[in-house]
């Protein structure tokens, strides 16, 4: 595994060096751009950034897409008007057929992560539920091995699987919290085991009970504040006594007393409807939205909890993108040729001209 890891690291280093040389050399860049125009390829070659998600996959994908041009570059390197030293350095970055195969294997392994990241980073739909579905299938992808699989793929999957378990399942409390939120999404519900569902439902009962207690406290506080106004109506009317005699006034008390059984009924109903929904619909980013719009009236308790649980994003990308967009808009606003923006530098120059000039004994001036 260590040997294969070194092969991958050295190959990626070689790819970064090749891309950097193409970007730095004007002659090589012109050759590359001309070949892209001839082949009608709009995509350009890109280098990865360690702090940017999926950038290594993007780099590999760009190299594979432009493989024909890259190979042509090395075939015609002796005809390029570059220095002998540059030609020697360029030769060091030439990729062999085995290295191209390794890049293809890495592309195959990293592609599911690229698509999963895009889905989890969405901001137009609930993403916390679909996140568990994606992570579960990524884990299965890394742990399943085909009989005819290349050795480099098996070793790479083992390396990625170790890191995957470390980052996503090492913190058990966080992982259990993700399962709780994903329970309310049919896509996340589909990948939970029966024991996990039962455990989550026990936690939901506690949440529902605490929510009911808080609402009762709120009602009690309101009634207490209006006690002075309601005291004169404390005597029961004939209609109140009638309603009490037929059990109408105790309906609310009985409903709260039967809260536990009601939640159990909703659990059974949710299991049935979610299973039927998953049989008719493929897991998608819109699964939770469609499900709860269709069946929201069937659940009085779970529907309220689902709104809270599914409102959280799976990643920080939606919130970070807000800051990025606001910064971009701010820069665009500052560079607009408006009267205010044009007046500020003029005002600054006039103010600078009006500053007094002080002369010092050594002949220097200070503005």
VOKOL-46660 format. One record per atom (N, C-alpha, C): residue in one letter; atom name; x, y, z. Coordinates in steps of 0.1 Angstrom, whole numbers. Layout:
BEGIN
 res atom    c1    c2    c3
   a   CA     X     Y     Z
...
END
This chain:
BEGIN
 res atom    c1    c2    c3
   x    N     8   -12     0
   x   CA     0     0     0
   x    C     9    12     0
   x    N    19    12     8
   x   CA    29    24     8
   x    C    35    26    -5
   x    N    38    16   -12
   x   CA    45    17   -26
   x    C    35    23   -35
   x    N    22    18   -35
   x   CA    12    24   -44
   x    C     9    39   -40
   x    N     9    42   -28
   x   CA     7    55   -23
   x    C    18    65   -29
   x    N    30    60   -29
   x   CA    41    68   -34
   x    C    40    70   -49
   x    N    35    60   -56
   x   CA    33    61   -71
   x    C    23    72   -73
   x    N    12    72   -66
   x   CA     1    82   -68
   x    C     6    96   -65
   x    N    13    97   -53
   x   CA    19   110   -49
   x    C    28   116   -60
   x    N    38   107   -64
   x   CA    47   112   -75
   x    C    41   115   -88
   x    N    30   108   -91
   x   CA    23   110  -104
   x    C    16   124  -103
   x    N     9   126   -92
   x   CA     2   139   -91
   x    C    12   151   -90
   x    N    23   149   -84
   x   CA    34   159   -84
   x    C    39   162   -99
   x    N    40   151  -106
   x   CA    44   152  -120
   x    C    33   160  -128
   x    N    21   157  -126
   x   CA    10   164  -133
   x    C    10   179  -129
   x    N    12   182  -117
   x   CA    12   196  -113
   x    C    24   204  -119
   x    N    35   197  -120
   x   CA    47   203  -127
   x    C    44   206  -141
   x    N    38   196  -148
   x   CA    35   198  -162
   x    C    25   209  -165
   x    N    15   210  -156
   x   CA     5   221  -158
   x    C    11   234  -155
   x    N    20   235  -145
   x   CA    26   248  -141
   x    C    35   252  -153
   x    N    42   243  -159
   x   CA    51   247  -170
   x    C    43   252  -182
   x    N    32   245  -185
   x   CA    23   250  -196
   x    C    18   264  -193
   x    N    14   266  -181
   x   CA     9   279  -177
   x    C    20   290  -178
   x    N    32   287  -174
   x   CA    43   297  -173
   x    C    49   300  -186
   x    N    49   291  -195
   x   CA    55   293  -208
   x    C    45   299  -219
   x    N    48   310  -224
   x   CA    39   316  -234
   x    C    38   308  -247
   x    N    50   303  -251
   x   CA    50   295  -263
   x    C    42   282  -262
   x    N    44   275  -251
   x   CA    37   262  -248
   x    C    22   265  -247
   x    N    19   276  -240
   x   CA     5   280  -239
   x    C    -2   283  -252
   x    N     5   290  -261
   x   CA     0   293  -274
   x    C    -2   280  -282
   x    N     7   271  -281
   x   CA     6   258  -288
   x    C    -6   250  -283
   x    N    -8   250  -270
   x   CA   -19   244  -263
   x    C   -32   250  -268
   x    N   -33   263  -268
   x   CA   -46   270  -271
   x    C   -49   268  -286
   x    N   -39   268  -295
   x   CA   -42   265  -309
   x    C   -47   251  -311
   x    N   -41   242  -304
   x   CA   -46   228  -306
   x    C   -60   226  -301
   x    N   -64   233  -290
   x   CA   -77   233  -285
   x    C   -87   239  -295
   x    N   -83   249  -302
   x   CA   -92   256  -312
   x    C   -94   246  -324
   x    N   -83   239  -328
   x   CA   -84   230  -339
   x    C   -94   219  -336
   x    N   -93   214  -324
   x   CA  -101   202  -319
   x    C  -115   207  -314
   x    N  -117   220  -314
   x   CA  -129   226  -309
   x    C  -132   222  -294
   x    N  -122   223  -286
   x   CA  -123   220  -272
   x    C  -122   233  -264
   x    N  -133   236  -257
   x   CA  -133   249  -250
   x    C  -127   247  -236
   x    N  -126   236  -231
   x   CA  -121   233  -218
   x    C  -106   235  -218
   x    N  -101   241  -207
   x   CA   -86   243  -205
   x    C   -81   234  -194
   x    N   -68   233  -193
   x   CA   -62   225  -183
   x    C   -62   232  -170
   x    N   -64   226  -159
   x   CA   -65   232  -146
   x    C   -56   225  -136
   x    N   -51   232  -126
   x   CA   -43   226  -116
   x    C   -51   226  -103
   x    N   -47   216   -95
   x   CA   -55   214   -82
   x    C   -50   224   -71
   x    N   -58   226   -61
   x   CA   -55   234   -50
   x    C   -58   225   -37
   x    N   -49   224   -28
   x   CA   -51   214   -17
   x    C   -63   218    -8
   x    N   -65   231    -7
   x   CA   -76   236     2
   x    C   -90   237    -5
   x    N   -90   233   -18
   x   CA  -103   233   -25
   x    C  -108   219   -28
   x    N  -121   217   -25
   x   CA  -127   204   -26
   x    C  -127   199   -40
   x    N  -123   187   -42
   x   CA  -124   180   -55
   x    C  -115   186   -66
   x    N  -106   195   -62
   x   CA   -98   201   -73
   x    C   -88   191   -79
   x    N   -84   181   -71
   x   CA   -75   170   -77
   x    C   -83   162   -88
   x    N   -95   159   -85
   x   CA  -103   152   -95
   x    C  -105   161  -108
   x    N  -107   174  -106
   x   CA  -109   183  -117
   x    C   -96   184  -125
   x    N   -84   184  -119
   x   CA   -72   184  -126
   x    C   -70   171  -134
   x    N   -73   160  -128
   x   CA   -72   147  -135
   x    C   -81   146  -147
   x    N   -94   151  -144
   x   CA  -104   151  -155
   x    C  -100   160  -167
   x    N   -94   171  -164
   x   CA   -89   180  -175
   x    C   -78   174  -183
   x    N   -69   167  -176
   x   CA   -58   160  -183
   x    C   -63   149  -192
   x    N   -72   141  -187
   x   CA   -77   130  -195
   x    C   -85   136  -207
   x    N   -92   147  -205
   x   CA  -100   153  -216
   x    C   -91   158  -227
   x    N   -79   163  -223
   x   CA   -70   169  -232
   x    C   -58   160  -234
   x    N   -60   147  -233
   x   CA   -48   138  -234
   x    C   -42   139  -248
   x    N   -50   140  -258
   x   CA   -45   140  -272
   x    C   -36   152  -274
   x    N   -40   163  -268
   x   CA   -31   175  -270
   x    C   -19   174  -262
   x    N   -20   168  -250
   x   CA    -8   167  -241
   x    C     2   157  -248
   x    N    -3   146  -254
   x   CA     7   137  -260
   x    C    13   144  -273
   x    N     5   152  -280
   x   CA    10   159  -292
   x    C    21   169  -288
   x    N    19   175  -276
   x   CA    29   185  -271
   x    C    42   178  -269
   x    N    43   166  -264
   x   CA    55   159  -262
   x    C    61   154  -275
   x    N    52   151  -285
   x   CA    57   146  -298
   x    C    64   158  -306
   x    N    59   170  -303
   x   CA    63   181  -311
   x    C    72   191  -303
   x    N    77   186  -291
   x   CA    85   195  -283
   x    C    98   199  -289
   x    N   103   191  -298
   x   CA   116   195  -305
   x    C   114   206  -315
   x    N   102   208  -319
   x   CA    99   218  -329
   x    C    94   231  -322
   x    N    93   231  -309
   x   CA    89   243  -302
   x    C   100   253  -301
   x    N    98   265  -302
   x   CA   108   275  -301
   x    C   111   279  -286
   x    N   116   269  -279
   x   CA   119   270  -264
   x    C   134   267  -262
   x    N   138   271  -250
   x   CA   153   269  -247
   x    C   155   254  -245
   x    N   167   249  -247
   x   CA   171   235  -245
   x    C   168   231  -230
   x    N   170   240  -221
   x   CA   168   237  -207
   x    C   153   234  -204
   x    N   144   243  -211
   x   CA   130   241  -209
   x    C   125   228  -216
   x    N   132   225  -227
   x   CA   128   212  -234
   x    C   132   200  -225
   x    N   143   201  -218
   x   CA   147   190  -209
   x    C   138   188  -198
   x    N   134   200  -192
   x   CA   125   199  -181
   x    C   111   194  -185
   x    N   107   198  -197
   x   CA    94   193  -202
   x    C    94   178  -204
   x    N   105   173  -209
   x   CA   107   158  -211
   x    C   105   151  -198
   x    N   109   157  -187
   x   CA   107   150  -174
   x    C    93   148  -170
   x    N    84   156  -175
   x   CA    70   156  -172
   x    C    61   147  -181
   x    N    68   141  -191
   x   CA    61   132  -200
   x    C    55   120  -193
   x    N    42   118  -196
   x   CA    34   107  -190
   x    C    35    95  -198
   x    N    38    83  -191
   x   CA    38    70  -198
   x    C    24    65  -199
   x    N    23    54  -207
   x   CA    10    48  -208
   x    C     5    42  -195
   x    N    14    37  -187
   x   CA    10    32  -173
   x    C     5    43  -164
   x    N    12    55  -165
   x   CA     7    66  -157
   x    C    -6    71  -162
   x    N    -9    71  -175
   x   CA   -22    75  -179
   x    C   -33    65  -174
   x    N   -29    52  -173
   x   CA   -39    42  -167
   x    C   -41    45  -153
   x    N   -31    49  -146
   x   CA   -33    52  -131
   x    C   -42    64  -130
   x    N   -40    74  -139
   x   CA   -49    86  -138
   x    C   -63    82  -141
   x    N   -65    73  -150
   x   CA   -79    68  -153
   x    C   -85    61  -141
   x    N   -77    53  -134
   x   CA   -82    47  -122
   x    C   -85    56  -111
   x    N   -77    66  -109
   x   CA   -79    77   -99
   x    C   -92    84  -103
   x    N   -94    87  -115
   x   CA  -106    94  -120
   x    C  -118    86  -117
   x    N  -118    73  -119
   x   CA  -129    64  -115
   x    C  -132    64  -100
   x    N  -122    64   -92
   x   CA  -124    64   -78
   x    C  -129    77   -72
   x    N  -124    88   -77
   x   CA  -127   101   -72
   x    C  -140   107   -77
   x    N  -145   102   -88
   x   CA  -157   107   -95
   x    C  -169   107   -86
   x    N  -172    96   -78
   x   CA  -184    96   -69
   x    C  -183   107   -58
   x    N  -170   110   -54
   x   CA  -169   120   -43
   x    C  -172   134   -49
   x    N  -168   136   -62
   x   CA  -170   149   -69
   x    C  -185   151   -69
   x    N  -193   141   -74
   x   CA  -207   143   -76
   x    C  -214   144   -62
   x    N  -210   136   -52
   x   CA  -216   137   -39
   x    C  -214   151   -32
   x    N  -202   156   -34
   x   CA  -199   170   -29
   x    C  -209   180   -35
   x    N  -211   179   -48
   x   CA  -220   189   -55
   x    C  -234   188   -49
   x    N  -238   175   -47
   x   CA  -252   173   -42
   x    C  -253   179   -28
   x    N  -244   175   -19
   x   CA  -244   179    -5
   x    C  -243   194    -3
   x    N  -237   201   -13
   x   CA  -234   215   -12
   x    C  -245   224   -17
   x    N  -256   218   -22
   x   CA  -267   226   -27
   x    C  -274   235   -17
   x    N  -280   245   -22
   x   CA  -287   255   -13
   x    C  -301   257   -16
   x    N  -306   250   -26
   x   CA  -320   252   -31
   x    C  -329   240   -26
   x    N  -324   231   -17
   x   CA  -332   220   -13
   x    C  -326   215     0
   x    N  -334   207     8
   x   CA  -328   202    21
   x    C  -317   192    18
   x    N  -306   193    23
   x   CA  -294   185    20
   x    C  -290   176    31
   x    N  -295   178    43
   x   CA  -290   170    55
   x    C  -294   155    53
   x    N  -306   153    48
   x   CA  -311   139    46
   x    C  -304   131    36
   x    N  -302   138    24
   x   CA  -296   131    13
   x    C  -281   129    16
   x    N  -275   136    26
   x   CA  -261   135    29
   x    C  -258   121    34
   x    N  -267   116    43
   x   CA  -265   102    49
   x    C  -266    92    37
   x    N  -275    94    28
   x   CA  -277    84    17
   x    C  -264    84     9
   x    N  -258    96     6
   x   CA  -246    97    -2
   x    C  -234    91     5
   x    N  -233    94    18
   x   CA  -221    89    26
   x    C  -222    73    27
   x    N  -234    68    29
   x   CA  -235    54    30
   x    C  -231    47    17
   x    N  -235    52     6
   x   CA  -232    46    -7
   x    C  -217    48   -10
   x    N  -211    59    -6
   x   CA  -197    61    -8
   x    C  -189    51     0
   x    N  -194    48    12
   x   CA  -187    38    21
   x    C  -188    24    14
   x    N  -200    21     9
   x   CA  -201     8     2
   x    C  -193     7   -10
   x    N  -192    18   -17
   x   CA  -183    19   -29
   x    C  -169    16   -26
   x    N  -164    22   -15
   x   CA  -150    20   -11
   x    C  -147     6    -6
   x    N  -157    -1     0
   x   CA  -155   -14     7
   x    C  -158   -25    -3
   x    N  -164   -23   -14
   x   CA  -167   -34   -24
   x    C  -156   -34   -34
   x    N  -152   -47   -37
   x   CA  -141   -49   -47
   x    C  -146   -59   -57
   x    N  -144   -55   -69
   x   CA  -147   -65   -80
   x    C  -136   -74   -83
   x    N  -139   -86   -88
   x   CA  -128   -96   -90
   x    C  -118   -92  -100
   x    N  -122   -85  -110
   x   CA  -113   -80  -121
   x    C  -108   -66  -119
   x    N  -109   -61  -107
   x   CA  -105   -48  -104
   x    C   -89   -47  -104
   x    N   -84   -35  -109
   x   CA   -70   -33  -109
   x    C   -65   -32   -95
   x    N   -52   -36   -93
   x   CA   -46   -36   -79
   x    C   -46   -22   -74
   x    N   -43   -12   -83
   x   CA   -41     2   -78
   x    C   -55     7   -73
   x    N   -66     2   -79
   x   CA   -79     7   -75
   x    C   -82     1   -61
   x    N   -79   -12   -59
   x   CA   -81   -18   -46
   x    C   -74   -11   -35
   x    N   -61    -8   -38
   x   CA   -52    -2   -28
   x    C   -57    12   -25
   x    N   -61    19   -35
   x   CA   -66    33   -34
   x    C   -79    33   -26
   x    N   -87    24   -28
   x   CA  -100    23   -21
   x    C   -97    20    -6
   x    N   -87    12    -3
   x   CA   -84     9    11
   x    C   -79    22    18
   x    N   -70    29    11
   x   CA   -65    42    17
   x    C   -76    52    19
   x    N   -85    53    10
   x   CA   -96    63    11
   x    C  -106    58    22
   x    N  -108    45    23
   x   CA  -117    40    33
   x    C  -113    43    47
   x    N  -100    42    49
   x   CA   -95    45    63
   x    C   -97    59    66
   x    N   -95    68    57
   x   CA   -97    83    59
   x    C  -112    86    61
   x    N  -120    79    53
   x   CA  -134    81    53
   x    C  -140    77    67
   x    N  -136    66    72
   x   CA  -141    62    85
   x    C  -136    71    96
   x    N  -124    76    94
   x   CA  -118    85   104
   x    C  -126    98   105
   x    N  -129   104    94
   x   CA  -135   117    94
   x    C  -150   117    96
   x    N  -157   106    92
   x   CA  -172   105    93
   x    C  -177    97   104
   x    N  -170    87   109
   x   CA  -176    78   119
   x    C  -168    78   132
   x    N  -157    85   132
   x   CA  -149    85   145
   x    C  -157    92   156
   x    N  -163   104   152
   x   CA  -171   111   162
   x    C  -185   105   161
   x    N  -188    96   170
   x   CA  -200    88   170
   x    C  -212    97   173
   x    N  -211   107   182
   x   CA  -222   116   186
   x    C  -226   124   173
   x    N  -217   129   166
   x   CA  -220   136   154
   x    C  -227   128   143
   x    N  -222   115   142
   x   CA  -227   106   132
   x    C  -242   102   136
   x    N  -244   100   149
   x   CA  -258    97   153
   x    C  -267   109   151
   x    N  -262   121   153
   x   CA  -270   133   150
   x    C  -274   134   136
   x    N  -265   131   127
   x   CA  -267   131   113
   x    C  -278   121   109
   x    N  -278   109   115
   x   CA  -289    99   113
   x    C  -302   104   118
   x    N  -302   111   129
   x   CA  -315   116   134
   x    C  -321   126   124
   x    N  -313   135   119
   x   CA  -318   144   109
   x    C  -322   137    96
   x    N  -314   127    92
   x   CA  -317   120    79
   x    C  -329   111    80
   x    N  -334   108    92
   x   CA  -346    99    93
   x    C  -358   106    87
   x    N  -359   119    86
   x   CA  -370   126    81
   x    C  -370   128    66
   x    N  -359   123    60
   x   CA  -358   124    45
   x    C  -360   109    40
   x    N  -369   107    31
   x   CA  -370    93    26
   x    C  -357    87    20
   x    N  -349    95    15
   x   CA  -336    90     9
   x    C  -327    86    21
   x    N  -326    94    32
   x   CA  -318    90    43
   x    C  -325    78    51
   x    N  -338    78    51
   x   CA  -346    67    58
   x    C  -343    54    51
   x    N  -341    54    38
   x   CA  -339    41    31
   x    C  -326    34    34
   x    N  -316    41    39
   x   CA  -303    35    42
   x    C  -301    32    57
   x    N  -311    35    65
   x   CA  -310    32    79
   x    C  -315    17    82
   x    N  -308    10    91
   x   CA  -312    -3    94
   x    C  -324    -3   104
   x    N  -330   -14   106
   x   CA  -342   -14   115
   x    C  -338   -10   129
   x    N  -327   -15   134
   x   CA  -322   -11   148
   x    C  -319     3   149
   x    N  -314     9   138
   x   CA  -311    24   138
   x    C  -324    32   138
   x    N  -334    27   131
   x   CA  -347    34   131
   x    C  -353    33   144
   x    N  -353    22   151
   x   CA  -359    21   165
   x    C  -352    30   174
   x    N  -339    31   174
   x   CA  -331    39   183
   x    C  -335    54   180
   x    N  -336    58   168
   x   CA  -339    72   164
   x    C  -353    75   169
   x    N  -362    66   167
   x   CA  -376    68   171
   x    C  -377    70   186
   x    N  -369    64   194
   x   CA  -369    66   209
   x    C  -364    80   212
   x    N  -354    85   204
   x   CA  -350    99   206
   x    C  -360   109   202
   x    N  -368   106   191
   x   CA  -378   115   186
   x    C  -389   116   197
   x    N  -392   105   203
   x   CA  -403   105   214
   x    C  -399   115   225
   x    N  -386   115   228
   x   CA  -382   124   239
   x    C  -383   138   234
   x    N  -379   141   221
   x   CA  -380   154   215
   x    C  -394   159   215
   x    N  -403   150   211
   x   CA  -418   154   210
   x    C  -423   157   224
   x    N  -419   149   234
   x   CA  -424   151   247
   x    C  -419   165   253
   x    N  -407   168   250
   x   CA  -401   181   255
   x    C  -408   192   247
   x    N  -411   190   235
   x   CA  -418   201   227
   x    C  -432   203   232
   x    N  -439   192   236
   x   CA  -452   194   241
   x    C  -452   201   255
   x    N  -442   197   263
   x   CA  -440   204   276
   x    C  -438   219   275
   x    N  -430   223   265
   x   CA  -427   237   263
   x    C  -439   244   259
   x    N  -447   238   250
   x   CA  -459   245   245
   x    C  -470   246   257
   x    N  -470   236   266
   x   CA  -479   237   277
   x    C  -475   248   286
   x    N  -462   249   289
   x   CA  -456   260   297
   x    C  -460   273   291
   x    N  -459   275   278
   x   CA  -462   287   272
   x    C  -477   291   274
   x    N  -486   281   272
   x   CA  -500   284   274
   x    C  -503   287   288
   x    N  -496   280   298
   x   CA  -498   283   312
   x    C  -494   297   315
   x    N  -483   302   310
   x   CA  -479   316   312
   x    C  -489   326   307
   x    N  -495   323   295
   x   CA  -505   333   290
   x    C  -517   333   298
   x    N  -521   321   302
   x   CA  -533   320   311
   x    C  -531   327   324
   x    N  -519   326   330
   x   CA  -516   332   342
   x    C  -516   347   341
   x    N  -511   353   330
   x   CA  -511   367   328
   x    C  -525   373   327
   x    N  -534   365   322
   x   CA  -548   369   319
   x    C  -557   364   330
   x    N  -551   360   342
   x   CA  -560   354   352
   x    C  -569   365   358
   x    N  -565   377   360
   x   CA  -573   387   366
   x    C  -586   390   357
   x    N  -584   390   343
   x   CA  -595   392   334
   x    C  -604   380   333
   x    N  -599   368   336
   x   CA  -607   356   334
   x    C  -614   352   347
   x    N  -610   359   359
   x   CA  -616   355   371
   x    C  -631   357   372
   x    N  -636   367   365
   x   CA  -650   370   366
   x    C  -658   360   358
   x    N  -651   352   349
   x   CA  -658   342   341
   x    C  -655   328   346
   x    N  -651   327   359
   x   CA  -647   314   364
   x    C  -659   305   366
   x    N  -670   310   368
   x   CA  -682   302   370
   x    C  -685   295   357
   x    N  -688   282   357
   x   CA  -691   275   345
   x    C  -705   278   340
   x    N  -707   280   327
   x   CA  -720   282   321
   x    C  -727   269   319
   x    N  -739   270   315
   x   CA  -747   258   312
   x    C  -741   250   301
   x    N  -737   258   290
   x   CA  -731   251   279
   x    C  -718   244   282
   x    N  -710   251   291
   x   CA  -697   244   296
   x    C  -700   231   303
   x    N  -710   232   312
   x   CA  -713   220   319
   x    C  -718   209   310
   x    N  -725   213   299
   x   CA  -730   203   290
   x    C  -718   196   282
   x    N  -709   205   278
   x   CA  -697   200   271
   x    C  -689   190   279
   x    N  -688   194   292
   x   CA  -680   186   302
   x    C  -687   173   304
   x    N  -701   173   304
   x   CA  -708   160   307
   x    C  -707   151   295
   x    N  -705   156   283
   x   CA  -704   147   271
   x    C  -689   144   268
   x    N  -680   149   277
   x   CA  -666   146   275
   x    C  -659   155   265
   x    N  -665   166   261
   x   CA  -658   175   251
   x    C  -647   182   257
   x    N  -648   187   269
   x   CA  -638   195   275
   x    C  -625   187   279
   x    N  -627   174   281
   x   CA  -616   165   284
   x    C  -609   159   272
   x    N  -614   164   260
   x   CA  -608   158   248
   x    C  -593   162   247
   x    N  -589   174   250
   x   CA  -575   179   250
   x    C  -567   171   259
   x    N  -572   169   272
   x   CA  -564   161   282
   x    C  -562   147   277
   x    N  -572   141   271
   x   CA  -571   127   266
   x    C  -561   127   255
   x    N  -561   137   246
   x   CA  -552   138   235
   x    C  -537   138   239
   x    N  -535   146   250
   x   CA  -521   147   255
   x    C  -517   134   263
   x    N  -527   128   269
   x   CA  -525   115   276
   x    C  -521   104   266
   x    N  -527   105   254
   x   CA  -525    95   244
   x    C  -514    99   234
   x    N  -506   109   238
   x   CA  -495   114   229
   x    C  -486   103   225
   x    N  -482    94   235
   x   CA  -472    84   232
   x    C  -477    74   222
   x    N  -490    70   223
   x   CA  -495    61   213
   x    C  -497    67   200
   x    N  -500    81   200
   x   CA  -502    88   187
   x    C  -488    88   180
   x    N  -477    91   186
   x   CA  -464    91   180
   x    C  -461    77   174
   x    N  -464    67   182
   x   CA  -462    53   177
   x    C  -470    51   164
   x    N  -482    55   164
   x   CA  -490    54   152
   x    C  -484    61   140
   x    N  -479    73   143
   x   CA  -472    81   132
   x    C  -460    75   127
   x    N  -452    68   136
   x   CA  -440    61   132
   x    C  -444    50   123
   x    N  -454    42   126
   x   CA  -458    31   117
   x    C  -463    36   104
   x    N  -470    47   104
   x   CA  -475    53    92
   x    C  -464    59    83
   x    N  -454    65    90
   x   CA  -443    71    83
   x    C  -434    60    76
   x    N  -432    49    84
   x   CA  -425    38    78
   x    C  -431    32    65
   x    N  -445    31    66
   x   CA  -452    25    55
   x    C  -451    35    43
   x    N  -454    48    45
   x   CA  -455    57    34
   x    C  -441    60    28
   x    N  -431    61    37
   x   CA  -417    63    32
   x    C  -412    51    24
   x    N  -416    39    28
   x   CA  -412    27    20
   x    C  -419    27     6
   x    N  -432    31     6
   x   CA  -439    31    -6
   x    C  -434    42   -15
   x    N  -430    54    -9
   x   CA  -425    65   -17
   x    C  -412    61   -23
   x    N  -403    54   -16
   x   CA  -390    50   -22
   x    C  -391    40   -33
   x    N  -402    32   -32
   x   CA  -404    22   -43
   x    C  -408    29   -56
   x    N  -415    41   -55
   x   CA  -420    48   -67
   x    C  -410    59   -71
   x    N  -402    64   -62
   x   CA  -393    75   -66
   x    C  -378    71   -63
   x    N  -369    75   -72
   x   CA  -355    73   -69
   x    C  -350    83   -59
   x    N  -341    80   -50
   x   CA  -336    90   -41
   x    C  -330   102   -48
   x    N  -335   114   -44
   x   CA  -331   126   -51
   x    C  -330   137   -42
   x    N  -325   149   -46
   x   CA  -325   161   -38
   x    C  -338   166   -34
   x    N  -348   163   -42
   x   CA  -362   168   -40
   x    C  -371   157   -33
   x    N  -365   146   -28
   x   CA  -373   136   -22
   x    C  -380   141   -10
   x    N  -373   147    -1
   x   CA  -379   152    12
   x    C  -390   162     9
   x    N  -388   171     0
   x   CA  -397   182    -3
   x    C  -410   176    -8
   x    N  -409   167   -18
   x   CA  -421   161   -24
   x    C  -428   153   -14
   x    N  -421   145    -6
   x   CA  -428   136     4
   x    C  -436   144    14
   x    N  -430   155    20
   x   CA  -437   162    30
   x    C  -448   171    25
   x    N  -447   176    13
   x   CA  -458   183     6
   x    C  -469   174     4
   x    N  -467   161     1
   x   CA  -477   152    -2
   x    C  -484   147    10
   x    N  -476   144    21
   x   CA  -482   137    33
   x    C  -481   145    45
   x    N  -479   158    44
   x   CA  -478   166    57
   x    C  -490   166    65
   x    N  -502   165    59
   x   CA  -515   164    67
   x    C  -517   151    74
   x    N  -509   141    71
   x   CA  -510   128    77
   x    C  -502   127    90
   x    N  -494   137    93
   x   CA  -486   137   105
   x    C  -487   150   113
   x    N  -492   150   125
   x   CA  -493   162   133
   x    C  -481   165   141
   x    N  -474   154   145
   x   CA  -462   156   153
   x    C  -449   156   145
   x    N  -447   145   137
   x   CA  -435   144   129
   x    C  -434   155   118
   x    N  -445   161   114
   x   CA  -444   171   104
   x    C  -437   184   109
   x    N  -440   187   122
   x   CA  -433   199   128
   x    C  -418   196   131
   x    N  -415   184   135
   x   CA  -401   180   137
   x    C  -393   180   124
   x    N  -400   175   114
   x   CA  -393   174   101
   x    C  -389   188    96
   x    N  -397   198    98
   x   CA  -394   211    94
   x    C  -381   216   101
   x    N  -380   213   113
   x   CA  -368   217   121
   x    C  -355   209   117
   x    N  -357   196   115
   x   CA  -346   187   113
   x    C  -340   189    99
   x    N  -349   191    89
   x   CA  -344   192    75
   x    C  -340   206    71
   x    N  -341   216    80
   x   CA  -338   230    77
   x    C  -323   232    78
   x    N  -315   223    83
   x   CA  -301   224    84
   x    C  -294   219    72
   x    N  -284   227    67
   x   CA  -276   222    55
   x    C  -266   212    59
   x    N  -263   203    49
   x   CA  -253   192    52
   x    C  -239   198    53
   x    N  -236   208    46
   x   CA  -222   214    46
   x    C  -223   229    49
   x    N  -212   236    50
   x   CA  -211   250    52
   x    C  -211   258    39
   x    N  -211   251    28
   x   CA  -210   258    15
   x    C  -221   268    13
   x    N  -234   265    16
   x   CA  -244   276    14
   x    C  -242   288    21
   x    N  -238   287    34
   x   CA  -235   299    42
   x    C  -223   306    37
   x    N  -212   299    34
   x   CA  -200   305    29
   x    C  -202   312    15
   x    N  -211   306     7
   x   CA  -213   312    -6
   x    C  -220   326    -5
   x    N  -228   327     6
   x   CA  -234   340     9
   x    C  -224   351    10
   x    N  -213   348    18
   x   CA  -203   358    20
   x    C  -195   360     7
   x    N  -193   350    -1
   x   CA  -186   351   -13
   x    C  -194   360   -23
   x    N  -207   357   -24
   x   CA  -215   365   -33
   x    C  -216   380   -28
   x    N  -217   382   -15
   x   CA  -218   396   -10
   x    C  -205   403   -13
   x    N  -193   396   -11
   x   CA  -181   403   -14
   x    C  -179   406   -29
   x    N  -184   397   -37
   x   CA  -184   399   -52
   x    C  -192   411   -56
   x    N  -204   412   -50
   x   CA  -213   423   -53
   x    C  -207   436   -48
   x    N  -200   435   -36
   x   CA  -194   447   -31
   x    C  -183   452   -40
   x    N  -175   443   -45
   x   CA  -164   447   -55
   x    C  -170   453   -67
   x    N  -180   447   -73
   x   CA  -187   452   -85
   x    C  -192   466   -82
   x    N  -198   468   -71
   x   CA  -204   481   -67
   x    C  -193   492   -66
   x    N  -182   488   -60
   x   CA  -171   498   -59
   x    C  -165   502   -72
   x    N  -165   493   -82
   x   CA  -159   496   -95
   x    C  -169   502  -105
   x    N  -181   504  -101
   x   CA  -191   510  -110
   x    C  -187   525  -112
   x    N  -190   530  -124
   x   CA  -187   544  -127
   x    C  -199   553  -124
   x    N  -202   553  -111
   x   CA  -213   561  -106
   x    C  -207   575  -101
   x    N  -216   584  -100
   x   CA  -212   598   -95
   x    C  -205   597   -82
   x    N  -210   589   -73
   x   CA  -204   588   -59
   x    C  -190   582   -60
   x    N  -188   571   -68
   x   CA  -175   565   -69
   x    C  -165   574   -76
   x    N  -169   582   -86
   x   CA  -160   591   -93
   x    C  -157   604   -84
   x    N  -166   607   -75
   x   CA  -164   619   -67
   x    C  -154   617   -56
   x    N  -153   604   -51
   x   CA  -144   602   -39
   x    C  -130   604   -43
   x    N  -124   599   -54
   x   CA  -110   601   -57
   x    C  -107   616   -60
   x    N  -117   623   -66
   x   CA  -116   637   -69
   x    C  -115   645   -55
   x    N  -124   641   -46
   x   CA  -124   648   -33
   x    C  -111   645   -26
   x    N  -106   633   -27
   x   CA   -93   630   -20
   x    C   -82   638   -26
   x    N   -81   640   -39
   x   CA   -70   648   -46
   x    C   -71   662   -42
   x    N   -83   668   -41
   x   CA   -85   682   -37
   x    C   -80   684   -23
   x    N   -84   674   -14
   x   CA   -80   675     0
   x    C   -65   675     1
   x    N   -58   666    -7
   x   CA   -44   665    -7
   x    C   -37   678   -11
   x    N   -43   684   -21
   x   CA   -37   697   -26
   x    C   -38   708   -16
   x    N   -48   707    -7
   x   CA   -50   718     3
   x    C   -42   716    15
   x    N   -34   705    16
   x   CA   -26   702    28
   x    C   -15   713    28
   x    N   -11   717    40
   x   CA     0   726    41
   x    C    13   719    40
   x    N    23   726    35
   x   CA    37   720    33
   x    C    46   726    43
   x    N    52   717    51
   x   CA    61   721    62
   x    C    75   718    58
   x    N    84   728    59
   x   CA    98   727    56
   x    C   106   725    68
   x    N   115   716    68
   x   CA   124   713    79
   x    C   138   718    76
   x    N   146   719    86
   x   CA   160   725    85
   x    C   169   717    76
   x    N   167   704    74
   x   CA   175   696    66
   x    C   171   696    51
   x    N   162   705    48
   x   CA   158   707    34
   x    C   147   697    29
   x    N   142   689    38
   x   CA   131   679    35
   x    C   118   686    36
   x    N   108   681    29
   x   CA    95   686    29
   x    C    85   674    34
   x    N    76   678    41
   x   CA    66   669    46
   x    C    52   674    42
   x    N    44   666    36
   x   CA    31   670    32
   x    C    21   665    42
END
